[in-house]
Amino acid sequence: MIQVLTNLVVSLAGNGDIKVVLIGLLFGLMVVGLVLGQELAFVLGGAGVLIGAIAMGDSGITIAMTKIYDQMQSYSMVAIPMFVLMANFLTHSKVADGLFESVRYLFGPVKGGLGLAVILVSTVFAATTGIVGASVVTMGMLSLPILLRSGYKPSLACGMVCAGGSLGILIPPSIMLVSMGSYAEVSVGKIFFAAIIPGLSLSLGYIIYIMIVTRIHPDWGPAMSEAELAEMPLKKRITGSLVNLIPPLILIFAVLGSIFGGIATPTEAAGVGALFALILAICYKQFSLKMLYESLIDTAKTTAMVFIILFGAAAFTGVFMSLDGDQIISNWVLGMGIGKWGAFAIMMVIVFILGMFIDWLGIVMIVFPIFLPIMDQFGFDRLWLVAITAVLLQTCFMTPPFGFALFYVKGILPDTVKIQEVYKGVIPFILIIIVVTVLCAVFPQLVTWLPTTMAAGA
């Protein structure tokens, strides 16, 4: 079988470069597999092993396996199950419940105040989870029934929950940043620094949009009624917000503070965060053997999903590099004469389009091996490039037709609210993400200032 395929490749190449044909087949198999709806991990790994065997025989299979083994040895990957476990403990502990209850009353008198509460609580919760699913589902179940009951426009309510919940994958700690840093061979701690200002900028952009749109259309986000506000006096709103903010702030300080202070690596800090999240669950009286079992099982499932995609992508990348694919594509892009910013724009457009169909991990595994060497030749800072890609990857959770956050929210909504309302609601927030991405490109200090400052002070 392999010999037949090898002969076919040789005949297709003719007098041309056989490596170009093999690279074309490698990506062709990937596209066909994805179109047929096969799992990304097996599509990438299968294409890599098959083309490796055709190109180099047993050596090609060895290259693919060696790359998988190298990925398994990455110490920073240990942080992923710990951050996932931390997120599961926090979700079960219901830390966000009391905070949202207090903050929504605090901002209730303002038009769009419930929306502001959603974004603010989502931002705090994002800094303690690192997983979009946990953030979106938690905020959706907390806020969507209240938002709809309060008269909020369904599309606006859905959009803000999708956008706020998706911050969980960008604001550190984040399993996406850990995976991207490990793959790009950039310090995970520095990427955590680099993502803070862009993440907070997105949160601020969402808040500004909600304030503007509810001022123009007051009926889209009405203020709470006097009768409802009377249920919680102003003093209780303020004290409740402060008291409920303390536990997540302690967790954020324990995780990020230990990394930024040089006390612990991201991997060690992830373990500290998981332990503290478990303590919070106990303090909030949510701990049980069933809760522990469910958290561990969910963590195992998520971790296995992430790792198997990483391993399949490692095999794909190993064969791609062995065929000099990075150099061939670099020469092709450089020969186009589009310059460094043209190449950067192409990369960002590809990331955005792929985000409509596959998840962030698949995008990173496909785009990085192709474009990182090209960006290196143009002199781009890898830290900046990884961080700005992470910002744009926020869109992959919200772009129709397959954005995960869209379906998380639809699963919470009543049947009277159609999926089209969710699609309409996320469009303004997707545009905000694009604007912040452009700002980070025009003003790279938004990404690089904090890592540089912290490194100088270390």
ZAKEBA-830857 format. One record per residue (C-alpha): residue in one letter; x, y, z. Coordinates in steps of 0.02 Angstrom, whole numbers, padded with zeros to 5 digits, always signed. Each point is the difference from the previous one (the first is absolute). Layout:
BEGIN
aXYZ
...
END
This chain:
BEGIN
m+00000+00000+00000
i+00137+00122+00050
q+00100-00047-00155
v-00151+00033-00112
l-00025+00171+00079
t+00185+00037-00016
n-00003-00039-00185
l-00153+00111-00019
v+00090+00145+00085
v+00152-00023-00112
s-00108+00003-00155
l-00092+00156+00060
a+00164+00089+00033
g+00070-00037-00172
n+00151+00111-00020
g-00056+00116+00139
d+00046+00003+00184
i-00069-00156+00082
k+00001+00087+00171
v-00125+00128-00063
v-00117-00139-00057
l+00017-00089+00168
i-00037+00161+00096
g-00150+00029-00111
l-00062-00176+00037
l+00032+00025+00186
f-00114+00152+00007
g-00121-00076-00125
l-00027-00151+00114
m-00026+00116+00147
v-00133+00101-00092
v-00090-00156-00063
g-00001-00075+00175
l-00071+00158+00078
v-00132+00019-00136
l-00054-00180+00031
g-00024+00044+00183
q+00140-00108+00072
e+00082+00041+00166
l+00140+00129-00016
a+00127-00101+00100
f-00015-00152-00114
v-00007+00105-00158
l+00163+00088+00042
g+00088-00153+00070
g-00061-00115-00138
a+00051+00120-00139
g+00171+00024+00079
v+00035-00186+00022
l-00064-00047-00174
i+00097+00134-00094
g+00153-00033+00109
a-00006-00184-00049
i-00019+00044-00185
a+00141+00128+00004
m+00127-00087+00111
g-00063-00175+00038
d+00031-00060+00177
s+00102+00157+00036
g-00153+00108-00032
i-00102-00096+00129
t+00145+00013+00122
i+00006+00189-00024
a-00186+00014+00038
m+00016-00107+00157
t+00154+00095+00059
k-00093+00166-00012
i-00142-00074+00103
y+00124-00059+00131
d+00081+00173+00005
q-00172+00076+00031
m-00031-00123+00141
q+00160+00057+00085
s-00053+00184+00007
y-00004+00046+00185
s-00112+00151-00028
m-00138-00117-00063
v-00023-00061+00179
a-00084+00168+00036
i-00146-00043-00114
p-00084-00135+00107
m+00031+00105+00156
f-00083+00156-00074
v-00144-00107-00065
l-00023-00077+00173
m+00005+00174+00078
a-00137+00057-00119
n-00109-00151+00040
f+00019+00026+00187
l-00046+00184-00019
t-00151-00039-00107
h-00066-00120+00131
s+00042+00118+00145
k-00122+00132-00068
v+00120+00141+00041
a-00071+00104-00143
d-00180-00014+00063
g+00015+00116+00148
l+00110+00122-00094
f-00123+00016-00144
e-00147+00020+00118
s+00083+00146+00090
v+00073+00084-00156
r-00163-00008-00098
y-00089+00095+00139
l+00145+00122+00012
f-00015+00046-00185
g-00186-00032-00010
p-00054+00185+00004
v+00099+00033-00161
k-00067-00036-00174
g+00095-00153-00058
g+00057-00028+00179
l-00034-00187-00003
g+00105-00012-00157
l+00142+00092+00086
a-00014-00123+00144
v+00013-00146-00121
i+00160+00067-00079
l+00081+00049+00166
v-00037-00166+00084
s+00053-00093-00158
t+00166+00094+00003
v+00033-00048+00181
f-00057-00178-00031
a+00111-00010-00155
a+00152+00034+00107
t-00041-00152+00105
t-00054-00131-00128
g+00093-00001-00165
i-00136-00101-00088
v-00136+00074-00111
g-00126-00139+00029
a+00002+00026+00189
s-00011+00190-00015
v-00138+00007-00131
v-00110-00133+00080
t+00020+00072+00175
m-00037+00179-00054
g-00139-00055-00116
m-00092-00097+00134
l+00024+00141+00125
s-00046+00147-00110
l-00104-00049-00152
p-00163-00039+00093
i+00016+00166+00095
l+00046+00099-00156
l-00147-00067-00100
r-00120+00022+00145
s+00060+00180+00021
g-00044+00042-00180
y+00172-00003-00081
k+00003-00024-00187
p+00037-00187-00023
s+00138+00027-00130
l+00090+00125+00113
a-00016-00115+00151
c+00068-00148-00097
g+00142+00101-00076
m+00063+00067+00165
v-00002-00173+00081
c+00095-00076-00147
a+00127+00141-00001
g+00023+00011+00188
g+00015-00188+00019
s+00128-00013-00140
l+00118+00113+00097
g+00040-00155+00103
i+00116-00065-00136
l+00100+00164-00015
i+00017+00079+00172
p+00130-00104+00094
p+00008-00131+00064
s-00053-00084-00162
i+00029-00173-00073
m+00005+00081-00173
l+00146+00112+00050
v+00090-00149+00078
s-00020-00102-00160
m+00050+00144-00115
g+00151+00045+00104
s+00061-00179+00006
y-00020-00024-00187
a+00078+00166-00048
e+00142-00025+00127
v-00042+00163+00088
s-00004+00021+00189
v-00176-00039+00063
g+00024+00124+00142
k+00040+00139-00125
i-00152-00043-00105
f-00107+00013+00156
f+00069+00176+00024
a-00025+00043-00184
a-00183-00053-00001
i-00057+00103+00150
i-00016+00172-00081
p-00081-00066-00162
g-00121-00105+00104
l-00048+00148+00109
s-00014+00108-00157
l-00126-00121-00072
s-00098+00005+00163
l+00002+00190-00004
g-00055+00000-00183
y-00148-00111+00042
i-00050+00115+00144
i+00010+00156-00110
y-00105-00083-00135
i-00135-00053+00124
m-00006+00176+00075
i-00015+00080-00172
v-00128-00119-00074
t-00114+00006+00154
r+00009+00189+00000
i-00053+00005-00183
h-00129-00138+00026
p-00056+00007+00183
d-00125-00140-00026
w+00142-00119-00046
g+00070+00003+00177
p-00121+00078+00125
a+00052+00045+00176
m-00066-00100+00146
s-00165+00058+00073
e-00007+00092+00166
a-00096-00145+00076
e+00136-00123-00050
l+00140+00115+00060
a-00087+00017+00169
e+00032-00185+00029
m+00184+00039+00033
p+00050+00165+00086
l+00145+00098-00075
k+00115-00037+00148
k-00030-00187-00019
r+00034+00011-00187
i+00169+00082+00029
t+00054-00112+00144
g-00065-00155-00088
s+00098+00042-00157
l+00160+00028+00099
v-00020-00156+00107
n-00040-00113-00148
l+00145+00073-00098
i+00129-00050+00132
p+00006-00190-00034
p+00031+00013-00188
l+00126+00140+00029
i+00096-00109+00122
l+00001-00140-00128
i+00060+00119-00137
f+00137+00064+00115
a+00049-00177+00051
v+00018-00057-00181
l+00056+00153-00098
g+00089+00083+00147
s+00109-00153+00028
i+00046-00002-00186
f+00029+00187-00016
g+00098+00003+00163
g+00116-00137-00061
i-00052-00114+00144
a-00073-00137-00111
t-00003-00055-00181
p-00169-00002-00090
t-00006-00189+00026
e+00028+00014+00188
a-00121+00147+00013
a-00133-00105-00087
g+00014-00129+00138
v-00016+00137+00131
g-00154+00067-00089
a-00083-00172-00007
l+00031-00024+00187
f-00070+00171+00044
a-00151-00027-00112
l-00035-00162+00094
i+00013+00095+00165
l-00125+00128-00066
a-00122-00140-00045
i+00015-00065+00177
c-00023+00174+00076
y-00154+00031-00108
k-00070-00169+00059
q-00006-00070-00176
f+00126-00140+00025
s-00056-00180-00009
l+00071-00163-00064
k-00118+00014-00149
m+00063+00176-00036
l+00181-00061+00013
y-00035-00148-00114
e-00087+00107-00132
s+00140+00129+00004
l+00134-00133-00024
i-00095-00085-00141
d-00031+00166-00091
t+00183+00044+00022
a+00056-00167-00071
k-00115+00019-00152
t+00056+00178-00039
t+00184-00039+00026
a-00010-00155-00109
m-00085+00101-00137
v+00134+00135+00004
f+00146-00121+00007
i-00059-00115-00139
i-00018+00150-00116
l+00174+00058+00050
f+00072-00173-00038
g-00086-00011-00169
a+00059+00175-00043
a+00177-00043+00055
a+00005-00145-00125
f-00068+00114-00137
t+00126+00137+00039
g+00147-00120+00011
v-00030-00066-00175
f-00038+00174-00068
m+00167+00065+00066
s+00095-00153-00063
l-00063+00039-00174
d+00070+00178+00018
g-00179+00062-00006
d+00038+00152+00105
q+00140+00054-00117
i-00102-00034-00158
i-00148+00102+00059
s+00115+00137+00068
n+00083+00017-00169
w-00171+00007-00084
v-00066+00135+00118
l+00161+00101-00012
g-00007-00014-00189
m-00173+00079-00002
g+00077+00168+00046
i-00138+00044+00123
g+00118+00052+00140
k-00004-00044+00184
w-00169+00079+00036
g-00078-00082-00151
a+00060-00170+00063
f-00065+00043+00174
a-00170+00050-00071
i-00012-00165-00097
m+00036-00096+00161
m-00134+00094+00097
v-00130-00024-00138
i+00037-00187-00005
v-00017-00010+00190
f-00167+00091-00008
i-00071-00108-00141
l+00058-00163+00081
g-00085+00058+00160
m-00169-00019-00086
f+00027-00187-00019
i+00125-00071+00127
d+00052+00037+00178
w+00148+00102+00062
l+00114-00149+00027
g-00019-00062-00177
i+00030+00175-00067
v+00160+00020+00100
m+00064-00171-00054
i-00034+00037-00184
v+00053+00183-00011
f+00151+00009+00115
p+00114-00125-00091
i-00032+00092-00163
f+00007+00181+00054
l+00116+00008+00150
p+00157-00029-00106
i-00062+00130-00125
m-00032+00127+00137
d+00172-00037+00072
q+00080+00044-00167
f-00095+00165-00001
g+00066+00039+00174
f-00165-00006+00097
d+00011-00025+00187
r-00068-00175+00035
l-00072+00052+00168
w-00099+00140-00081
l-00054-00112-00144
v-00063-00139+00114
a-00093+00124+00112
i-00084+00091-00144
t-00051-00167-00077
a-00076-00047+00168
v-00104+00160-00004
l-00069-00037-00173
l-00034-00181+00049
q-00139+00067+00112
t-00104+00008-00158
c+00009-00188-00029
f-00120-00026+00146
m-00128+00122-00072
t+00009-00007-00189
p-00142-00096-00082
p-00031-00135-00046
f+00102-00104+00125
g+00052+00117+00141
f-00007-00101+00162
a-00064+00145+00106
l-00151+00017-00117
f-00057-00176+00038
y+00038+00011+00186
v-00115+00151+00009
k-00135-00077-00111
g-00006-00150+00115
i-00045+00115+00145
l-00129+00107-00092
p-00186-00038-00004
d-00068-00071-00164
t-00082+00168-00040
v+00172+00077-00032
k+00070-00064-00164
i+00183-00029-00044
q-00011+00146-00124
e-00016+00119+00149
v+00163-00068+00069
y+00085+00022-00170
k-00059+00182-00012
g+00050+00038+00178
v+00183-00050-00019
i+00036+00104-00157
p+00037+00166+00092
f+00113-00091+00123
i+00095-00086-00141
l+00030+00172-00077
i+00065+00061+00169
i+00124-00145+00004
i+00060+00047-00175
v+00020+00182+00054
v+00103-00049+00153
t+00106-00116-00108
v+00035+00144-00120
l+00042+00115+00148
c+00123-00129+00067
a+00081-00007-00173
v+00011+00189-00017
f+00053+00026+00181
p+00105-00154+00045
q+00036+00076+00171
l-00174-00059+00051
v+00073-00175-00007
t+00184+00023+00037
w+00001+00135+00134
l-00051-00106+00149
p+00116-00149-00037
t+00145+00121-00029
t-00037+00099+00158
m-00017-00154+00109
a+00157-00078-00073
a+00097+00161+00033
g-00060+00003+00180
a+00040-00183+00030
END
